[in-house]
Amino acid sequence: MADTKNLCAQIPVDLHRQVREHQEESGKSLGEYMTWLITTFYQTEEDKQMSSTETRTVAFQVPADLFEQFKAYLDRHHIKQKTFFLDCIQRVLADEEPLAPEVPAGSQASACAEGEEETLAE
């Protein structure tokens, strides 16, 4: 279980009542509910920032055992799947050398450089 720390803050009475009502309805403890509420807030803020620009969906399938290992890794490190992949993509792109000039239309050049398939499969 993750380390925890207490968070106390004075809030208006009406807001306190509303939060406690929703927390009780959720069936979660106050700590679980507040963790969910704050995490949801920050995820929503992150999603809003991304939605201010055009977004695309990336999807792919992996073997079931690899998927389970990946989900366990995310749980152990308290990382969201989206955050994990965005970080991976951003790091790879930051490390990439500038792209080579485009190949003129009509040439017989391959869509992938030699050896690229092995790199992508790792």
N, C-alpha and C positions, 0 to 999 in steps of 0.2 A: 504494500500500500504506500502511496505517496506521502511524503512529509506534509504536515498541515500546520497552519498558523491561524490564530483567531483574528477576525476583522470586525471591529465595532465602529458604528457610526450612528449619530443621531439623525433620524429621518422624521418627516411629518407623521402624526398619528394616523391619519387616513391612509397614507401609503403603507405604513406598518401593518394596519388591519388588512389591507388588500393583499399584501405579500403573504401574510400568514394564512389567509383564506385559500389562496392559490396553492401554497405549500401543503396545507392539510389535504386539499383535494387531490394533489399529485401522489400522495402516499409516501413521499420522500421525507427523510429527516430534514431538519432545517439546514444543516450543513450540506447535504446532498442537493437540496433544492437551490440554495444560494450558489453552489458551485455550478450547477446546470444553468441557472439564470445568468450569471456573469459570463460563463463560457459562451452561451448563446448570444449574448450581447456583443462580445468581441468578434465572434464569427460573423455575425450580421454586419458589423462595421467593416470587416475585411471584405465581405461579399459586396457591400455597397461600393467600396473603392474599386473593386474589379469590374463591377457593372457599369462604372462610369466610362469604361472603354469597351469596345466590342470584344466579346469572348467567344471561344469555340470549345467544343467538347472533345476530349481525347478519351478513347475507350479501347480496351484490348482485353483479351482473355488470357488467363494463366492456368497452369495445372492446379487442381484443388489443394494438393499438399503445400505447394508454394504459397497459395493464397492464405491458407491457415497460418503458415509461418510468418507471413507478412503482417497479417492482422495481429498476431501475438506480439510482434516487434512493435507495432504502433501502440498497442495497449501498454506494453512495458515502458515505453518512452513517452507516453501521453501525447502522441502526435496524431493529428487528423490526417487522413489519407490525402486529401487535397493539398494540405500544407506540405506534406512529404514530397509529393510529386512536383509541386511548384518550385520548391527549394532545389530538388534534383535538376530540373530543367534549367533553372536560372544559373546554377553552378556550372553545368556543362556548357551553356552558352557563353558564360563569362570567361571560361577557360579556352574557348575555341579561337583558333586563329582566324583572321579575316578571310571571308569567302573568296575562292578563286573566281576569276572572271567567268561569265556565262559562256557556255559552249554555243557556237553559232547554230542556228536552226538548220535542220537537214543533215547534221553530222551523225555518225553512228556511235556516238559516245554512250556509255552505259549510264543508267540513272543512278547507280551506286558505284562508289569507288571500290577498287579491289580491297578485300579485307574488311569492308565496312559491315558486312553482314555478321561477321564474327564479333565485332565490337558491339553491335546493337544487341546481340544475343546474350552477352555476358551479364 
